Amino acid sequence: MALYSFAYVSALAIFTLVDIAWLTAMSSRFYRPILGDILLAGVNLKAALAFYLFYPAGLVIFAVAPAVKSGDLKTAAIMGALLGLFSYGTYDLTNQATLRNWTTALTLADMAWGTFVSGAAAYAAAWITSRLT
C-alpha cells in the first residue's frame, strides 16, 4: 500500500504543478485567442479539483506502479505518455468534432502537451516512489 500512496502523492504533486504552470503561461497566449468567448472568465474549481485528483490515479495504475514493480522506469515514461496521448486525444478530438472554435492546431498542441506532461510526471513519480519504497 505504501507504493501506491507514495506514487499517488508524487504523481498528484508533479502533474498538477506542471500542468497548472503550463495553463497559466499559455492560457492568454494560446487558448483564449483560439477559443474566445467559449472559455469561462474564471476556473470552475470543483471540476478542476476533480480532474487533478482523478487523473494522477490513472497515471499510478497504468504507468507508475507497473514501472516501480518491474524496476524499469522507462516503462513509466512510455505508459504515462501513452495514457496522456489517449486521454488528451479523446478530449481534444471530441472537442474538435463538436465545437466550432476548436482548431487542428489546438488539438495537436494539447495532445502533445498531454503526452509530454503525463510521461514526465509518471517517470518522475516512479523515480521518487522507487527511492522511497
C-alpha positions as CSV (number, residue, x, y, z in Angstrom):
1,M,0.0,0.0,0.0
2,A,2.9,2.3,0.6
3,L,3.9,2.1,-3.0
4,Y,0.5,3.3,-4.2
5,S,0.4,6.1,-1.6
6,F,3.9,7.5,-2.4
7,A,3.2,7.1,-6.1
8,Y,-0.2,8.9,-6.0
9,V,1.1,11.8,-3.9
10,S,4.1,12.1,-6.2
11,A,2.1,11.9,-9.4
12,L,-0.5,14.3,-8.0
13,A,2.0,17.0,-7.0
14,I,4.2,16.8,-10.1
15,F,1.4,16.6,-12.7
16,T,-0.7,19.3,-11.0
17,L,2.1,21.8,-10.6
18,V,3.5,21.3,-14.1
19,D,0.1,21.4,-15.7
20,I,-1.1,24.5,-13.9
21,A,2.2,26.2,-14.8
22,W,1.5,25.4,-18.5
23,L,-2.1,26.5,-18.4
24,T,-1.1,29.8,-16.6
25,A,1.5,30.5,-19.1
26,M,-0.4,29.5,-22.2
27,S,-4.0,30.4,-21.5
28,S,-3.8,34.0,-22.6
29,R,-1.2,33.4,-25.3
30,F,-2.8,30.3,-27.0
31,Y,-6.1,29.0,-25.6
32,R,-8.0,32.3,-25.2
33,P,-7.2,33.7,-28.7
34,I,-8.5,30.5,-30.3
35,L,-11.4,29.7,-28.1
36,G,-12.5,33.2,-27.2
37,D,-15.9,33.6,-25.5
38,I,-16.4,29.8,-25.0
39,L,-13.8,30.0,-22.2
40,L,-15.1,30.8,-18.7
41,A,-13.8,34.0,-17.2
42,G,-12.5,32.0,-14.2
43,V,-11.8,28.4,-13.5
44,N,-14.5,26.0,-12.3
45,L,-12.6,25.0,-9.2
46,K,-14.8,21.9,-8.4
47,A,-14.3,20.5,-11.9
48,A,-10.5,21.3,-11.9
49,L,-10.1,19.7,-8.4
50,A,-11.9,16.6,-9.6
51,F,-9.7,16.3,-12.6
52,Y,-6.4,16.9,-10.7
53,L,-7.4,14.2,-8.1
54,F,-8.7,11.8,-10.7
55,Y,-6.1,11.8,-13.5
56,P,-3.0,11.0,-11.3
57,A,-4.7,7.9,-10.1
58,G,-4.7,6.7,-13.8
59,L,-1.0,7.5,-14.1
60,V,-0.3,5.4,-11.0
61,I,-2.4,2.5,-12.0
62,F,-1.3,2.3,-15.6
63,A,2.2,3.7,-15.6
64,V,3.9,4.4,-12.2
65,A,3.1,1.2,-10.2
66,P,3.9,-1.2,-13.0
67,A,7.2,0.6,-13.6
68,V,8.2,0.5,-10.0
69,K,7.3,-3.1,-9.6
70,S,9.3,-4.1,-12.7
71,G,12.2,-1.8,-11.8
72,D,12.1,-0.3,-15.3
73,L,11.4,3.4,-15.0
74,K,11.3,3.8,-18.8
75,T,8.0,1.9,-18.6
76,A,6.5,4.7,-16.5
77,A,7.5,7.3,-19.1
78,I,6.2,5.3,-22.1
79,M,3.0,4.2,-20.5
80,G,2.4,7.6,-18.9
81,A,2.9,9.2,-22.3
82,L,0.5,6.8,-24.0
83,L,-2.1,7.4,-21.3
84,G,-1.7,11.1,-21.9
85,L,-1.9,10.7,-25.7
86,F,-5.1,8.7,-25.5
87,S,-6.7,10.8,-22.7
88,Y,-5.9,14.2,-24.2
89,G,-6.6,12.8,-27.7
90,T,-10.1,11.8,-26.7
91,Y,-10.8,15.2,-25.2
92,D,-9.3,17.2,-28.0
93,L,-10.7,15.2,-30.9
94,T,-14.1,15.2,-29.4
95,N,-14.0,18.9,-28.9
96,Q,-12.7,19.4,-32.4
97,A,-15.6,17.3,-33.7
98,T,-18.2,19.3,-31.8
99,L,-17.0,22.8,-31.1
100,R,-16.9,25.5,-33.8
101,N,-13.8,27.3,-32.4
102,W,-11.7,24.2,-31.8
103,T,-8.8,24.1,-34.3
104,T,-6.5,21.4,-35.5
105,A,-3.5,23.4,-34.2
106,L,-5.2,23.4,-30.7
107,T,-5.8,19.7,-30.9
108,L,-2.2,18.9,-31.9
109,A,-0.6,21.2,-29.3
110,D,-2.8,20.0,-26.5
111,M,-2.3,16.3,-27.4
112,A,1.5,16.9,-27.5
113,W,1.3,18.6,-24.1
114,G,-0.8,15.8,-22.6
115,T,1.6,13.2,-23.9
116,F,4.6,15.1,-22.6
117,V,3.3,16.1,-19.1
118,S,1.8,12.6,-18.5
119,G,5.0,10.8,-19.4
120,A,7.2,13.2,-17.5
121,A,5.0,13.1,-14.4
122,A,4.8,9.3,-14.5
123,Y,8.6,9.0,-14.8
124,A,9.3,11.4,-12.0
125,A,6.7,9.8,-9.7
126,A,8.1,6.4,-10.5
127,W,11.6,7.6,-9.7
128,I,10.5,9.2,-6.4
129,T,8.5,6.2,-5.4
130,S,11.3,3.7,-6.2
131,R,13.6,5.7,-3.9
132,L,11.0,5.9,-1.0
133,T,9.6,2.4,-1.0
